[in-house]
Amino acid sequence: MKSKIAVGLAGVAAAGFMAFAAAPAVEAGHHQCSIIGKFDRNRDGKLNVFEAKRAGKAVFAAINKDGDRTLEPSEVSGRIGPETFDKYNRIKRKGLDRVEWTRLVKARFYAANRDGDRTIECDELKTKAGHRLLAVIWH
């Protein structure tokens, strides 16, 4: 009787460990795809360019710590590199304004849209281009 209980407990412990080990991978996929649910206004399960730009504007407001009208390199550090910053910073001496940030979001949206259907699905967010898009629309 004791051996049956021990075997049963071992099985439960092993199943719990397997579920725990698989949880980070499932959660990472859920984290990437939860942006769709957050900004998907028409509830079609995809992001269109307008929804992505809305997400980008929310990020702009969230990471603009000093509250001015531009993002400085220190505010976008870890999201975009210096080359990208310089490319989209059309008015030098200032940071990226909201229009420039939105242009960047739009460019990354179309780069991530592999199938060309003008929407971003969850699987497209899991690509390298999708990660680059997430860097500018997720906070």
C-alpha positions in Angstrom: 0.0 0.0 0.0 2.8 2.4 0.9 4.6 1.6 -2.3 1.5 2.5 -4.4 1.2 5.8 -2.5 4.9 6.5 -3.1 4.6 5.7 -6.8 1.5 7.9 -7.1 3.2 10.8 -5.3 6.3 10.4 -7.6 4.0 10.5 -10.6 2.3 13.7 -9.4 5.6 15.3 -8.6 7.0 14.4 -12.1 3.9 15.8 -13.8 4.2 19.0 -11.8 7.8 19.3 -12.7 7.0 18.8 -16.4 4.3 21.4 -16.3 6.6 23.8 -14.5 9.4 23.3 -17.0 7.1 23.9 -19.9 5.5 27.0 -18.4 8.1 29.6 -19.4 7.9 28.6 -23.0 4.1 28.9 -23.0 4.2 32.1 -21.1 6.8 33.7 -23.5 4.5 32.9 -26.4 1.5 34.3 -24.5 3.4 37.4 -23.6 4.2 38.1 -27.3 0.7 37.5 -28.4 -1.0 39.3 -25.6 -0.2 42.6 -27.3 -2.7 41.6 -30.0 -5.5 41.3 -27.5 -4.6 44.5 -25.8 -4.7 46.7 -29.0 -7.0 44.6 -31.3 -9.9 47.1 -31.6 -11.9 45.1 -34.1 -11.4 41.8 -32.3 -10.2 39.8 -35.3 -7.2 38.3 -33.5 -4.7 40.3 -35.6 -3.1 43.7 -35.5 -3.5 46.0 -38.4 -1.3 49.0 -39.0 -3.7 51.4 -37.3 -3.8 49.3 -34.2 0.0 48.9 -34.2 0.4 52.7 -34.5 -2.0 53.2 -31.6 0.2 50.8 -29.5 3.3 52.7 -30.6 1.8 56.0 -29.4 1.0 54.4 -26.1 4.7 53.3 -25.8 5.8 56.7 -26.8 3.9 58.2 -23.9 5.0 55.5 -21.5 8.7 55.7 -22.1 8.9 59.5 -22.4 10.0 59.9 -18.8 10.8 63.6 -18.9 7.4 64.4 -20.5 8.7 66.5 -23.3 7.6 66.0 -26.9 10.6 63.9 -28.0 12.3 60.7 -27.1 16.0 61.0 -26.4 18.5 58.1 -26.9 18.5 57.3 -23.2 14.7 56.8 -23.3 14.8 54.4 -26.3 17.9 52.5 -25.2 17.3 48.7 -25.5 14.4 49.2 -27.9 16.3 50.7 -30.9 19.9 51.1 -31.8 21.7 54.4 -32.4 21.7 53.8 -36.2 17.9 53.4 -36.2 17.6 56.5 -33.9 19.6 58.6 -36.4 17.8 57.2 -39.4 14.3 58.2 -38.1 15.5 61.4 -36.3 14.9 63.8 -39.2 15.2 67.0 -37.1 18.7 66.6 -35.7 19.5 68.1 -32.3 16.2 67.0 -31.0 15.0 63.5 -30.2 12.4 61.4 -32.0 9.0 63.2 -32.0 5.8 61.2 -32.1 5.5 61.4 -35.9 9.0 60.0 -36.3 8.3 57.3 -33.8 5.1 56.4 -35.6 7.0 56.1 -38.9 9.4 53.7 -37.2 6.5 51.6 -35.9 4.9 51.5 -39.4 8.2 50.5 -41.0 8.7 47.7 -38.5 5.1 46.6 -38.9 5.5 46.1 -42.7 8.8 44.3 -42.2 7.2 41.9 -39.7 4.2 41.2 -42.0 5.8 38.2 -43.8 2.6 37.0 -45.6 1.8 40.5 -46.9 -1.8 40.5 -45.7 -1.4 43.8 -43.9 -2.1 42.2 -40.5 0.2 40.8 -37.8 -0.7 37.5 -36.4 0.9 35.9 -33.4 3.2 33.7 -35.4 4.7 36.8 -37.1 5.5 38.3 -33.7 7.7 35.3 -33.0 10.1 36.1 -35.8 13.1 38.4 -35.6 11.2 41.2 -37.4 8.3 40.5 -35.0 10.6 41.0 -32.0 11.8 44.3 -33.5 8.2 45.4 -33.9 7.5 44.4 -30.3 10.4 46.5 -29.1 8.5 49.6 -30.3 4.9 48.7 -29.5 5.2 46.8 -26.1 5.8 48.4 -22.7 
